[in-house]
């Protein structure tokens, strides 16, 4: 067997992909040439298997200097084999802009339809953060549950592909090197078998040593290293499980934290309360020598709690956190065994509750990895609970041309499908793509959450039945903007009798969503993401992470508020249920969005990069609230200044291009290149406002048309998603959906 003669597609074809009700999973199939040689995990050590793995690894070498964002080439290559795009029509130079736009739309939807799953959703790379896969690999190491060898090879390859020139790794794929990123990737590579004889490992180790050693890793890193047994638990500020038994009126009760932070602190407190740590192995002994500038036995762990690499700090720790931690650390020296036992029992029950409600997916990847460790410790490796976690690990893994990565969620299925559905209707092309339209509606219908968390008040949850999640019905965490976009899409499709509907999302099914959205409005008139604000904003002074902002309590967002208002408005146009309540909510929401607007007319985008995203939602929200656009002459001041801001950022070629640094620095930072996604967001906002500068809009439309590829796809460009101000995420669907949506709006309304 000479695998050196095999081309890249041969190795890409070893992966098969399936989606079942949105559950996305990659499966490795052993090539026929190897089936007689590899029948077990150990057989991968055979010479024939090693020869295959060597060339398999090379097939996923990726040059991040061109673009750190993978373009989902593996997935799209596989889809092209089984469902090739057809009827692509070239654009004639003699066509006017309207005709060019229609052709671009048809070509774009024809291509995008080939990527639609049989269950109706669109799958794609939702990677970007580099600190996710290490948590999962550490969990697999501690629990002695290794991944299959080909997956391990591609996990390593992904990390090598994203190593920075200085030897380190960032918080995300476009970020500068940090202690957190570098230590976590270094440890992961060592667990996966990389040797220090590798010069790139040596460069990574040197970066760590040159920047003060792993003692300077931020708090999350200290936790991970502690459960791995290469950092002492005494080097952590106390993560007291007893906090869960505080009276509910305590402002900083963890039940009042933002849900992602809450669900991460939950298993962290279990691990801390039990001082879980991996069995000492030769590797762990080696890591203790490799990661620190001084002898491991002589480290002052109490002092280490306050050590952090300056280059990592995005959100400095406040003095009030240090004051609170003095009390918690003091208590840890004399803690009550009885109270701890009682607290740990509650935490364990809470973890089991979260597992059952989310069908072991959990709210996100960090929560999933740490829950796995806690459940392994609590129930045992052979338990049904732990095995369900191992089964769900695959839901988070994604294969692309840069290797294997862990997504920031178990996908963005509902979110992407809702936007695709709205873009198709705005283009008036549902009759051109009837199967696509029918499957979109079917997925929206089947993804409406069908259950409430059991004992939801006891475990700090709200009702969820009738709402929509970000990803899948199994995940089942309700989100305001996802519920609104899912509901809005269903309502728009309900008004299209030509689209077949096996089951209809009727009024009775929508009433719980309306009740929940109205309940979710905060006192300031805006909407947060998953829950109402439960604690005062000053709780953010207790944020110890250093890496992120706005993680302690829910905050109200322009985007979530705008999306919710649009959903409520669309519902009120179709049904009379709670009409007066909806009108009051829209009025309060409009005031909130007005208050979030900056003096220069912009809105900061918290979930997308960045001001182009925020302004699109800001404009849509104000118009939904009844403010005047340009359709009858002069627009409301807020709309006018927002459009002026956008037009001031347009490039000569008609594009807009915004760097992720806009999110980090909280000011507009120009990208070196025009970006189709930023351009689409800007155009969607301008056209929704009916802006009279037709020339600027048409230049933007021409830019989008010019960027479409011959097969109807659009190129992958800079990273476009963000969370908590400092960590970026890839949405590979955005490059298709939003240009098509902007083109559709132009084609229909201009």
MITIBA-981128 format. One line per 8 residues: number of its first residue (from 1); their letters; for each residue x, z, y of C-alpha. Coordinates in pm, 1 decimal. Layout:
MITIBA-981128
NUM> A> X/Z/Y; ... .
***
This chain:
MITIBA-981128
1> XXXXXXXX> 0.0/0.0/0.0; 156.3/-113.5/325.0; -51.0/39.7/601.2; 195.5/-89.0/859.1; 28.8/-427.1/818.8; -314.2/-290.3/906.9; -441.1/-344.7/1258.7; -597.3/-85.7/1488.8 .
9> XXXXXXXX> -959.7/-174.1/1398.5; -884.3/-98.4/1034.1; -811.8/265.4/1119.6; -1096.1/291.5/1370.5; -1329.8/172.3/1095.0; -1244.6/478.8/889.2; -1490.0/666.4/1111.0; -1866.2/637.6/1072.5 .
17> XXXXXXXX> -2116.7/773.2/1323.2; -2471.6/899.5/1278.8; -2739.9/1046.4/1503.0; -3040.7/1234.9/1369.0; -3285.2/1368.0/1629.9; -2989.8/1361.9/1865.4; -2746.8/1543.3/1635.5; -2431.9/1335.6/1674.5 .
25> XXXXXXXX> -2171.5/1348.4/1400.1; -1855.7/1159.4/1306.1; -1768.9/1119.2/937.8; -1430.0/1015.0/798.8; -1441.7/780.9/502.0; -1130.2/752.0/290.4; -1023.0/385.7/269.4; -1070.5/225.3/-70.4 .
33> XXXXXXXX> -692.2/189.3/-108.1; -658.0/568.8/-96.3; -959.0/688.7/-294.1; -767.7/715.6/-621.1; -490.5/912.1/-451.3; -680.1/1153.4/-223.5; -946.1/1364.9/-390.7; -868.9/1703.4/-234.6 .
41> XXXXXXXX> -724.2/1863.6/76.4; -386.2/1905.4/-92.5; -366.0/1538.7/-190.7; -298.4/1445.5/171.6; 59.6/1562.5/110.4; 119.3/1274.8/-131.6; 352.5/996.5/-9.6; 74.8/735.7/-9.8 .
49> XXXXXXXX> -149.5/958.3/201.6; 133.0/1049.3/436.7; 207.0/681.0/486.5; -157.5/621.6/577.5; -167.8/916.7/819.4; 143.7/798.0/1000.0; -14.4/464.6/1087.5; -360.7/615.5/1133.4 .
57> XXXXXXXX> -209.2/838.0/1403.5; -41.4/543.0/1576.2; -375.7/361.2/1599.9; -493.6/627.2/1845.6; -193.8/632.9/2079.9; -331.1/620.4/2433.0; -162.6/569.9/2771.1; -312.3/818.2/3017.6 .
65> XXXXXXXX> -108.9/662.1/3300.0; -354.2/370.3/3300.0; -656.9/601.0/3305.0; -682.9/951.2/3153.3; -1049.0/881.3/3071.6; -1106.3/712.4/2739.0; -1358.6/429.9/2743.1; -1532.1/515.4/2412.7 .
73> XXXXXXXX> -1372.3/208.9/2256.0; -1401.3/337.3/1899.4; -1774.0/401.5/1924.7; -1840.9/75.2/2106.3; -1623.0/-117.4/1862.6; -1821.9/18.6/1567.9; -2153.2/-58.6/1737.4; -2040.7/-413.4/1820.9 .
81> XXXXXXXX> -1976.4/-478.3/1451.6; -2321.1/-369.7/1342.1; -2525.7/-473.7/1642.5; -2344.3/-737.2/1848.0; -2470.8/-809.8/2197.3; -2655.2/-1139.8/2232.5; -2807.4/-1367.7/2496.0; -2545.5/-1286.8/2759.5 .
89> XXXXXXXX> -2595.2/-1528.0/3045.6; -2313.3/-1609.9/3290.5; -2384.2/-1581.0/3659.5; -2386.0/-1914.2/3837.3; -2199.5/-1930.9/4167.3; -2499.2/-2108.2/4317.5; -2734.0/-1819.1/4239.4; -2851.6/-1611.3/4531.5 .
97> XXXXXXXX> -2791.7/-1234.9/4524.7; -3137.0/-1159.6/4385.3; -3083.3/-1400.1/4095.7; -2735.3/-1262.2/4033.7; -2880.6/-912.1/4029.4; -3146.7/-1002.9/3775.0; -2892.0/-1169.9/3548.4; -2661.4/-867.3/3577.3 .
105> XXXXXXXX> -2949.6/-636.6/3489.0; -3051.3/-839.9/3185.1; -2691.8/-860.2/3063.4; -2639.6/-491.1/3128.0; -2948.9/-375.9/2943.1; -2880.6/-618.4/2658.2; -2542.5/-458.7/2610.6; -2664.5/-103.1/2657.7 .
113> XXXXXXXX> -2941.4/-154.7/2403.8; -2676.0/-219.2/2137.4; -2551.4/136.4/2193.5; -2892.3/301.4/2159.4; -2929.4/513.6/1848.0; -3218.0/452.7/1605.3; -3366.8/785.7/1717.1; -3370.8/663.3/2078.7 .
121> XXXXXXXX> -3084.3/848.7/2247.8; -2747.3/728.2/2367.8; -2431.9/886.1/2230.3; -2104.6/907.9/2416.6; -1787.7/1094.5/2501.8; -1866.8/1420.3/2681.6; -1508.4/1544.5/2688.3; -1270.3/1617.4/2971.4 .
129> XXXXXXXX> -1193.0/1992.8/2955.3; -875.8/2061.2/2757.8; -935.5/2429.3/2684.4; -1224.9/2371.4/2442.0; -1057.5/2238.6/2126.8; -801.6/2523.9/2125.3; -1077.2/2784.5/2096.8; -1222.9/2604.5/1795.4 .
137> XXXXXXXX> -884.0/2557.1/1629.6; -803.2/2925.7/1682.2; -1137.8/3014.6/1523.1; -1062.5/2790.6/1226.5; -718.2/2950.6/1185.3; -839.2/3310.5/1204.3; -1119.8/3242.1/955.7; -896.7/3030.3/729.2 .
145> XXXXXXXX> -1135.3/2736.7/756.8; -919.5/2429.9/823.5; -1052.2/2096.2/941.6; -1003.7/1791.8/722.1; -658.7/1642.9/761.6; -755.8/1319.2/942.8; -944.4/1527.2/1200.5; -639.8/1748.9/1246.3 .
153> XXXXXXXX> -421.5/1442.0/1299.7; -650.2/1312.2/1574.2; -682.9/1654.3/1737.0; -305.7/1660.3/1772.5; -297.0/1300.0/1888.9; -551.5/1373.4/2161.8; -338.6/1658.2/2295.0; -23.7/1450.2/2292.2 .
161> XXXXXXXX> -204.6/1167.3/2468.2; -295.3/1402.5/2753.9; 33.5/1584.7/2796.3; 153.8/1558.0/3155.1; 496.1/1422.0/3242.1; 623.0/1771.6/3324.7; 550.4/1882.4/2967.1; 237.2/2081.5/3043.4 .
169> XXXXXXXX> -137.0/2032.3/3024.7; -409.8/2087.5/3280.5; -749.1/2252.2/3271.1; -892.4/1902.1/3222.1; -759.5/1553.5/3152.7; -698.2/1459.6/3517.9; -569.8/1801.9/3623.3; -222.1/1927.7/3705.2 .
177> XXXXXXXX> -41.0/2143.0/3450.3; -149.2/2505.7/3428.1; -41.8/2805.8/3222.5; -386.7/2826.7/3064.9; -388.1/2458.3/2970.9; -29.9/2449.4/2848.7; -30.9/2768.1/2640.4; -362.8/2681.8/2478.4 .
185> XXXXXXXX> -250.0/2330.7/2380.1; 88.7/2458.7/2266.6; -69.8/2718.2/2037.9; -316.2/2461.0/1905.1; -40.9/2216.3/1818.4; 157.8/2485.8/1641.0; -149.2/2588.7/1438.4; -200.8/2223.2/1346.4 .
193> XXXXXXXX> 153.6/2202.7/1212.4; 369.2/2070.8/1494.6; 729.9/2185.4/1475.0; 957.3/2298.9/1756.2; 1190.4/2022.6/1646.0; 954.3/1787.1/1828.7; 1105.2/1722.0/2175.7; 759.0/1718.8/2332.3 .
201> XXXXXXXX> 693.3/2066.7/2192.6; 1021.4/2175.1/2344.7; 916.3/2035.3/2682.7; 588.9/2225.6/2659.9; 764.2/2548.1/2565.6; 1007.3/2502.5/2852.8; 719.4/2458.0/3095.6; 571.9/2787.6/2975.9 .
209> XXXXXXXX> 901.4/2973.5/3004.0; 983.3/2823.3/3345.1; 650.3/2946.4/3480.2; 682.3/3303.1/3359.5; 572.0/3291.7/2997.7; 232.8/3342.8/2837.8; 209.5/3688.4/2990.8; 86.5/3501.0/3298.7 .
217> XXXXXXXX> -205.3/3330.2/3130.0; -545.3/3402.4/3297.3; -802.8/3630.9/3139.7; -970.1/3384.8/2902.5; -627.0/3294.0/2766.4; -537.9/3659.9/2719.7; -851.8/3699.3/2509.6; -780.1/3398.4/2287.7 .
225> XXXXXXXX> -420.0/3506.7/2231.7; -538.4/3859.0/2146.9; -772.8/3748.8/1866.9; -489.5/3526.7/1745.6; -267.2/3836.9/1732.8; 1.4/3700.4/1965.2; -97.7/3918.2/2260.6; -190.1/4287.3/2251.7 .
233> XXXXXXXX> -549.3/4392.3/2316.7; -408.1/4653.6/2556.7; -310.1/4363.2/2781.5; -677.1/4287.3/2849.6; -909.2/4459.2/3089.2; -1170.0/4630.6/2876.6; -1454.2/4402.7/2763.1; -1688.4/4687.6/2688.5 .
241> XXXXXXXX> -1978.3/4622.6/2450.9; -2127.0/4942.5/2596.6; -2215.0/4747.8/2911.2; -2501.5/4590.5/2715.8; -2659.0/4936.3/2687.6; -2647.9/5005.5/3060.4; -2989.3/5059.7/3223.3; -3145.6/4725.7/3309.6 .
249> XXXXXXXX> -3153.9/4809.7/3679.5; -2771.8/4810.4/3703.8; -2683.1/4510.3/3927.0; -2386.2/4403.1/3715.6; -2554.5/4442.9/3377.2; -2423.9/4148.4/3167.7; -2782.7/4048.0/3092.9; -2801.1/3938.8/3457.1 .
257> XXXXXXXX> -2496.4/3712.2/3439.4; -2523.9/3333.8/3450.9; -2621.2/3245.1/3095.3; -2299.1/3060.4/3001.1; -2091.1/3355.0/3118.7; -2329.7/3599.0/2952.9; -2317.9/3420.1/2618.7; -1936.7/3408.2/2630.1 .
265> XXXXXXXX> -1902.6/3774.4/2726.5; -2134.8/3863.2/2437.5; -1900.7/3769.6/2146.2; -1596.8/3859.1/2356.5; -1729.0/4214.5/2382.6; -1790.0/4216.6/2006.1; -1432.2/4104.9/1938.7; -1291.7/4355.3/2186.7 .
273> XXXXXXXX> -1504.2/4641.4/2056.5; -1379.2/4573.0/1702.7; -1025.3/4472.7/1815.2; -1044.3/4164.7/1592.0; -712.3/3995.2/1534.0; -575.7/3738.8/1293.3; -376.1/3839.2/991.3; -7.2/3843.8/1078.9 .
281> XXXXXXXX> 165.2/3531.9/944.7; 502.1/3369.3/992.7; 347.4/3138.7/1251.3; 211.0/3431.4/1449.9; 551.0/3599.6/1440.4; 708.9/3277.0/1564.9; 455.4/3238.1/1846.9; 532.1/3590.2/1966.7 .
289> XXXXXXXX> 893.6/3477.3/2006.4; 817.4/3133.8/2154.1; 562.2/3219.3/2423.8; 732.3/3497.5/2618.9; 1036.7/3538.1/2837.8; 1109.4/3884.5/2702.0; 1101.7/4048.8/2361.8; 741.5/4089.1/2244.0 .
297> XXXXXXXX> 794.1/4454.3/2153.0; 910.2/4545.8/2503.8; 625.2/4387.4/2703.9; 441.0/4622.6/2937.6; 87.2/4533.3/2832.4; -82.9/4746.8/3095.1; 108.2/4562.2/3366.2; 34.4/4231.3/3192.0 .
305> XXXXXXXX> -335.9/4269.1/3269.5; -264.3/4177.6/3631.6; -17.3/3896.7/3562.4; -130.6/3541.0/3634.3; 43.3/3215.5/3711.6; -17.7/3118.7/4073.9; -65.2/2754.9/3981.9; -373.6/2846.4/3774.8 .
313> XXXXXXXX> -561.6/3038.2/4040.4; -861.1/2851.5/4179.6; -1079.2/3155.1/4246.6; -866.8/3466.1/4321.2; -973.4/3793.0/4165.3; -1141.7/4024.0/4415.3; -1031.0/4384.2/4475.2; -1375.5/4504.4/4366.1 .
321> XXXXXXXX> -1315.7/4365.7/4019.5; -992.7/4563.3/3996.9; -1173.1/4877.5/4106.4; -1444.1/4832.4/3843.8; -1189.1/4751.6/3575.2; -1006.2/5077.2/3652.0; -1317.5/5262.6/3537.5; -1372.0/5045.8/3229.5 .
329> XXXXXXXX> -1006.0/5068.0/3127.7; -1013.1/5443.9/3173.4; -1326.2/5472.2/2960.7; -1160.8/5265.6/2686.2; -904.9/5543.7/2640.5; -1175.7/5801.2/2563.9; -1472.9/5590.9/2452.5; -1760.1/5745.8/2258.2 .
337> XXXXXXXX> -1755.2/5620.1/1899.6; -2127.1/5681.7/1869.1; -2213.8/5483.7/2182.6; -1979.8/5201.9/2080.8; -2137.1/5177.1/1737.5; -2480.8/5157.9/1893.9; -2364.3/4898.1/2146.8; -2194.5/4685.7/1881.6 .
345> XXXXXXXX> -2512.0/4690.7/1673.9; -2707.5/4550.5/1969.3; -2438.9/4287.9/2036.5; -2436.7/4180.7/1671.6; -2815.9/4148.1/1671.0; -2799.6/3951.1/1995.3; -2542.2/3709.5/1848.5; -2762.7/3655.6/1542.3 .
353> XXXXXXXX> -3060.4/3597.0/1773.0; -2870.8/3332.0/1970.8; -2758.7/3165.0/1649.5; -3109.1/3147.6/1506.8; -3273.5/3016.9/1823.9; -3011.3/2743.9/1877.8; -2986.7/2673.0/1504.7; -2621.6/2780.3/1521.6 .
361> XXXXXXXX> -2523.9/2530.0/1791.8; -2508.2/2803.6/2060.6; -2525.6/2736.3/2432.5; -2184.2/2571.9/2458.8; -1843.2/2511.7/2299.2; -1671.0/2832.3/2413.6; -1966.2/3043.0/2298.0; -1970.5/2851.6/1968.1 .
369> XXXXXXXX> -1603.9/2916.2/1887.2; -1608.4/3288.4/1972.5; -1945.5/3341.4/1804.6; -1790.2/3189.4/1492.8; -1516.2/3452.0/1494.3; -1765.6/3732.5/1551.9; -2001.6/3609.2/1278.7; -1712.1/3568.1/1033.8 .
377> XXXXXXXX> -1613.7/3929.5/1102.3; -1972.3/4054.0/1092.3; -2113.4/3868.9/791.9; -1810.9/3737.7/602.9; -1661.5/3397.0/537.1; -1897.2/3309.8/252.4; -2209.4/3414.4/440.6; -2483.6/3167.7/523.7 .
385> XXXXXXXX> -2445.5/3259.4/890.5; -2076.8/3168.0/908.5; -2118.7/2853.4/701.0; -2389.2/2738.4/942.0; -2138.9/2778.7/1224.0; -1881.6/2570.2/1038.7; -2145.6/2302.9/983.3; -2220.8/2295.1/1357.3 .
393> XXXXXXXX> -1855.5/2262.9/1459.2; -1887.4/1891.5/1390.2; -2169.5/1859.8/1645.3; -1917.2/1922.7/1921.5; -1642.2/1687.5/1802.3; -1604.1/1333.7/1930.9; -1373.9/1049.8/1827.1; -1241.9/806.3/2087.6 .
401> XXXXXXXX> -939.2/586.0/2130.7; -743.9/889.4/2257.7; -815.1/1097.0/1946.4; -1049.0/1384.0/1856.9; -1184.6/1617.8/2123.0; -1443.0/1889.0/2167.2; -1726.4/1811.8/2405.6; -1845.9/2031.9/2687.5 .
409> XXXXXXXX> -2180.2/2054.7/2504.8; -2317.6/1914.2/2181.4; -2380.3/1601.2/2386.6; -2585.3/1495.9/2688.9; -2855.5/1317.4/2490.6; -3177.0/1407.7/2674.7; -3011.4/1383.4/3015.8; -2867.1/1036.7/2957.4 .
417> XXXXXXXX> -3179.0/903.8/2786.9; -3404.1/1017.1/3072.5; -3192.7/838.7/3332.8; -3170.9/524.3/3119.9; -3547.9/529.1/3083.2; -3604.8/555.4/3456.3; -3353.7/279.7/3530.0; -3530.5/45.0/3287.4 .
425> XXXXXXXX> -3869.8/107.7/3448.2; -3735.7/68.4/3800.3; -3606.6/-274.2/3697.6; -3956.4/-359.4/3563.2; -3784.5/-471.4/3243.5; -3961.9/-261.0/2982.4; -4136.1/-577.7/2861.5; -3798.6/-749.2/2828.5 .
433> XXXXXXXX> -3674.0/-463.1/2611.8; -3983.2/-328.1/2434.0; -3795.9/-169.1/2144.2; -3559.0/10.0/2381.6; -3851.1/140.6/2588.1; -4043.8/260.9/2283.8; -3740.8/445.2/2144.4; -3667.3/607.1/2482.2 .
441> XXXXXXXX> -4017.3/751.1/2494.7; -3996.8/858.6/2132.5; -3676.4/1053.6/2194.4; -3816.8/1218.7/2507.9; -4122.7/1320.8/2306.9; -3936.4/1461.0/2006.9; -3686.9/1651.8/2222.0; -3943.4/1864.8/2407.2 .
449> XXXXXXXX> -3862.7/2219.9/2297.5; -4109.0/2344.9/2036.1; -4035.7/2719.2/2029.9; -3970.6/3032.7/2232.2; -3683.1/3269.8/2158.3; -3798.6/3554.7/1936.7; -3806.5/3886.8/2127.0; -3695.4/3698.0/2433.3 .
457> XXXXXXXX> -3723.2/3990.2/2673.8; -3510.8/4216.5/2455.1; -3233.6/3956.1/2451.0; -3251.3/3850.1/2817.0; -3421.5/3516.8/2756.2; -3720.8/3339.3/2905.5; -3985.8/3135.4/2725.7; -3878.6/2780.4/2651.3 .
465> XXXXXXXX> -4162.9/2610.7/2465.6; -4273.0/2292.2/2639.7; -3952.7/2249.0/2840.9; -3660.4/2012.3/2783.6; -3291.5/2080.8/2709.4; -2978.9/1897.9/2823.3; -2899.3/1773.8/2473.6; -3119.9/1822.8/2167.4 .
473> XXXXXXXX> -3426.6/2008.2/2047.9; -3207.5/2209.9/1810.3; -3001.3/2338.2/2103.1; -3321.5/2452.6/2275.9; -3186.4/2602.3/2598.8; -3427.0/2498.5/2875.4; -3276.3/2357.7/3195.5; -3463.5/2294.1/3520.7 .
481> XXXXXXXX> -3336.3/1946.9/3604.1; -3346.3/1835.5/3239.6; -3705.2/1957.0/3204.7; -3790.8/1774.5/3525.9; -3617.6/1449.2/3432.4; -3764.0/1459.1/3080.8; -4111.6/1527.3/3215.3; -4082.1/1265.3/3490.2 .
489> XXXXXXXX> -3969.5/1002.1/3242.3; -4257.4/1087.3/3008.3; -4506.8/1063.1/3294.8; -4372.5/727.2/3409.8; -4394.1/590.8/3055.6; -4743.6/733.6/3007.6; -4851.5/499.6/3286.8; -4719.6/198.7/3095.7 .
497> XXXXXXXX> -4987.7/113.0/2836.7; -4776.1/-174.8/2708.8; -4519.8/72.0/2567.5; -4625.3/189.7/2216.9; -4643.2/568.0/2175.2; -4665.3/726.3/1831.3; -4714.8/1070.9/1986.9; -4800.1/1118.1/2352.6 .
505> XXXXXXXX> -4663.9/1383.3/2586.0; -5008.1/1462.7/2722.2; -5133.5/1710.6/2982.2; -5158.8/2000.7/2738.9; -4793.3/1954.5/2646.2; -4688.1/1931.8/3011.8; -4867.9/2243.3/3137.5; -4604.0/2484.9/2995.9 .
513> XXXXXXXX> -4328.5/2282.7/3164.3; -4509.8/2306.2/3499.1; -4565.4/2679.9/3455.8; -4198.3/2731.8/3375.1; -4068.8/2519.0/3663.2; -4289.1/2698.9/3914.1; -4177.9/3034.1/3773.3; -3814.5/2923.4/3802.4 .
521> XXXXXXXX> -3822.7/2873.3/4180.4; -3603.5/3134.5/4348.7; -3685.3/3332.0/4660.5; -3470.4/3098.2/4873.1; -3691.7/2805.2/4770.2; -3436.1/2639.4/4544.5; -3390.2/2611.6/4172.1; -3094.4/2718.1/3962.6 .
529> XXXXXXXX> -3001.6/2565.9/3626.5; -3118.1/2769.5/3326.7; -3278.3/3082.2/3472.4; -3392.7/3245.8/3793.4; -3130.2/3439.9/3984.1; -3116.4/3783.0/3824.6; -2855.8/3958.6/4038.2; -2735.8/3955.6/4399.4 .
537> XXXXXXXX> -2472.5/3698.7/4494.2; -2215.3/3970.9/4565.3; -2174.1/4008.2/4188.0; -1942.4/3706.3/4213.5; -1674.2/3948.3/4343.5; -1651.5/4067.8/3981.2; -1547.3/3720.1/3857.9; -1220.0/3775.7/3666.8 .
545> XXXXXXXX> -1167.3/3425.0/3531.0; -952.0/3283.4/3817.7; -1025.9/2933.6/3685.3; -1386.4/2884.9/3800.7; -1625.7/2976.0/4080.3; -1993.7/3073.5/4066.5; -1987.5/3192.8/3706.1; -2120.8/3547.7/3743.3 .
553> XXXXXXXX> -2480.1/3480.7/3848.3; -2708.1/3180.9/3865.6; -2694.4/2999.4/4197.9; -2943.7/2755.8/4344.4; -2832.0/2392.9/4346.3; -2925.9/2092.9/4555.6; -2933.3/1874.1/4244.7; -3147.9/2104.6/4030.2 .
561> XXXXXXXX> -3383.7/2162.6/4322.0; -3421.1/1793.1/4400.3; -3475.6/1696.1/4037.1; -3734.9/1971.3/3992.1; -3919.3/1866.2/4306.4; -3927.1/1506.2/4186.6; -4069.3/1613.5/3851.3; -4334.6/1831.4/4012.3 .
569> XXXXXXXX> -4426.4/1555.1/4256.5; -4464.2/1296.2/3982.8; -4681.4/1535.2/3784.3; -4906.6/1605.7/4084.0; -4958.5/1232.1/4131.9; -5100.1/1215.5/3780.4; -5273.2/1550.9/3726.1; -5453.0/1818.6/3930.3 .
577> XXXXXXXX> -5319.1/2117.5/3734.5; -5180.9/2381.4/3978.1; -5174.6/2125.0/4259.4; -5179.2/2384.7/4537.6; -4892.2/2577.1/4376.5; -4691.1/2258.2/4346.4; -4746.2/2172.7/4712.7; -4621.7/2517.5/4816.0 .
585> XXXXXXXX> -4320.4/2483.1/4586.4; -4232.9/2143.1/4733.8; -4254.9/2283.3/5084.6; -4022.2/2571.5/5002.7; -3789.7/2338.3/4813.2; -3766.6/2104.5/5110.3; -3662.8/2393.1/5334.1; -3399.0/2495.7/5080.4 .
593> XXXXXXXX> -3245.2/2147.7/5061.1; -3244.5/2120.0/5440.0; -3059.9/2451.1/5453.4; -2794.5/2331.9/5205.7; -2709.8/2023.9/5411.4; -2376.8/2039.4/5593.5; -2337.1/1963.3/5962.9; -2184.3/1623.8/5880.0 .
601> XXXXXXXX> -2501.0/1525.9/5691.1; -2360.4/1569.5/5339.6; -2446.4/1786.0/5042.2; -2181.9/1923.2/4807.8; -2245.3/1808.8/4450.8; -2203.1/2088.4/4196.5; -2256.3/1882.1/3880.4; -2111.7/1543.0/3974.9 .
609> XXXXXXXX> -1817.5/1404.8/4173.8; -1919.2/1497.7/4436.1; -2063.5/1429.8/4783.2; -2199.0/1088.6/4681.6; -2377.6/1267.9/4397.2; -2503.5/1554.8/4611.8; -2626.3/1324.4/4888.5; -2821.3/1106.9/4647.2 .
617> XXXXXXXX> -3008.4/1414.2/4522.6; -3039.0/1557.3/4873.2; -3204.4/1243.0/5008.0; -3436.2/1209.9/4708.0; -3539.5/1573.9/4742.1; -3619.7/1556.5/5113.1; -3817.9/1236.7/5072.4; -4004.4/1392.5/4781.8 .
625> XXXXXXXX> -4086.8/1684.5/5012.6; -4252.2/1446.9/5258.0; -3975.1/1381.3/5509.0; -3959.9/1040.3/5672.9; -3720.1/765.8/5564.4; -3649.7/442.8/5751.5; -3953.1/250.5/5625.4; -4141.6/290.0/5954.2 .
633> XXXXXXXX> -3846.7/286.1/6192.8; -3654.0/602.0/6277.0; -3594.2/840.4/5988.0; -3586.2/1218.7/5995.8; -3259.6/1349.8/6134.2; -3155.3/1496.7/5799.7; -3205.9/1163.3/5622.8; -3037.1/967.2/5899.2 .
641> XXXXXXXX> -2724.0/1183.7/5914.3; -2692.2/1178.7/5534.4; -2700.9/799.2/5535.2; -2451.9/788.1/5823.2; -2214.0/1002.2/5619.3; -2241.9/766.6/5323.1; -2188.6/456.0/5532.1; -1880.3/610.6/5692.0 .
649> XXXXXXXX> -1720.5/634.3/5345.8; -1790.5/279.1/5228.6; -1480.4/72.9/5151.1; -1411.9/-277.2/5275.0; -1500.4/-425.1/4934.5; -1843.8/-263.3/4951.2; -1763.2/20.3/4712.4; -1750.2/396.4/4736.3 .
657> XXXXXXXX> -1477.7/588.1/4557.3; -1451.2/964.9/4543.4; -1185.1/1177.3/4374.3; -1261.7/1486.3/4167.2; -1052.6/1671.9/4424.8; -1363.5/1663.3/4645.7; -1511.3/1922.9/4410.8; -1200.0/2140.6/4415.9 .
665> XXXXXXXX> -1129.6/2122.2/4789.0; -1493.5/2117.9/4902.5; -1431.5/1818.7/5128.1; -1459.1/1444.0/5075.2; -1140.5/1312.3/4911.6; -1110.5/936.9/4878.3; -1027.1/793.2/4537.3; -752.4/533.2/4538.6 .
673> XXXXXXXX> -996.6/282.2/4389.2; -1361.4/198.2/4437.5; -1575.2/360.5/4166.1; -1888.0/201.0/4023.8; -2055.6/538.1/3963.4; -1995.6/668.6/4316.1; -2106.2/331.4/4449.2; -2427.7/346.3/4247.7 .
681> XXXXXXXX> -2508.4/700.2/4366.1; -2449.4/606.6/4730.7; -2664.2/294.8/4698.6; -2945.0/482.7/4523.6; -2957.6/725.3/4814.9; -2942.8/460.0/5086.2; -3206.7/243.5/4923.0; -3440.1/535.6/4854.1 .
689> XXXXXXXX> -3423.4/612.0/5226.0; -3500.9/243.0/5297.5; -3192.1/220.5/5515.4; -3201.2/-90.3/5736.4; -2828.9/-175.0/5697.9; -2895.4/-447.7/5446.2; -2544.3/-591.3/5478.5; -2380.8/-264.0/5365.6 .
697> XXXXXXXX> -2620.5/-230.9/5074.7; -2568.8/-589.8/4963.0; -2190.1/-549.4/4977.4; -2227.9/-254.0/4744.2; -2452.4/-453.0/4512.4; -2201.3/-738.5/4507.5; -1928.9/-490.2/4415.2; -2131.7/-364.7/4118.7 .
705> XXXXXXXX> -2204.2/-718.7/4002.8; -1836.1/-806.7/4028.1; -1737.0/-514.6/3804.2; -1961.1/-606.9/3512.1; -1763.5/-724.7/3211.0; -1832.3/-1043.4/3016.2; -2029.4/-862.9/2744.5; -2254.8/-678.6/2992.1 .
713> XXXXXXXX> -2064.1/-348.6/2979.3; -1903.9/-180.2/3279.2; -1550.4/-35.9/3290.0; -1465.2/330.2/3246.1; -1311.4/460.6/3567.2; -1237.3/805.8/3708.3; -1393.9/1125.3/3582.0; -1742.0/1182.1/3722.2 .
721> XXXXXXXX> -1880.0/1517.6/3600.3; -1790.5/1872.1/3704.9; -1887.7/2233.7/3646.6; -1802.8/2553.0/3833.5; -1606.3/2368.2/4096.9; -1282.9/2319.0/3908.0; -1334.8/2163.5/3565.1; -1421.1/1798.9/3517.7 .
729> XXXXXXXX> -1614.8/1624.1/3242.2; -1653.3/1266.8/3126.2; -1995.8/1102.9/3102.1; -1931.4/763.2/2946.1; -2301.2/673.8/2978.1; -2285.7/701.6/3357.0; -2088.1/378.0/3388.6; -2381.4/189.3/3236.9 .
737> XXXXXXXX> -2689.7/374.2/3358.0; -2620.3/426.8/3725.7; -2494.6/77.6/3818.4; -2798.8/-65.3/3641.5; -3029.5/177.4/3817.9; -2885.3/87.6/4159.3; -2914.8/-283.5/4080.4; -3272.7/-226.8/3965.4 .
745> XXXXXX> -3364.0/-51.5/4289.9; -3219.1/-337.0/4492.8; -3389.1/-600.8/4280.7; -3727.9/-432.2/4307.2; -3729.3/-309.4/4666.4; -3492.6/-525.2/4874.9 .
***
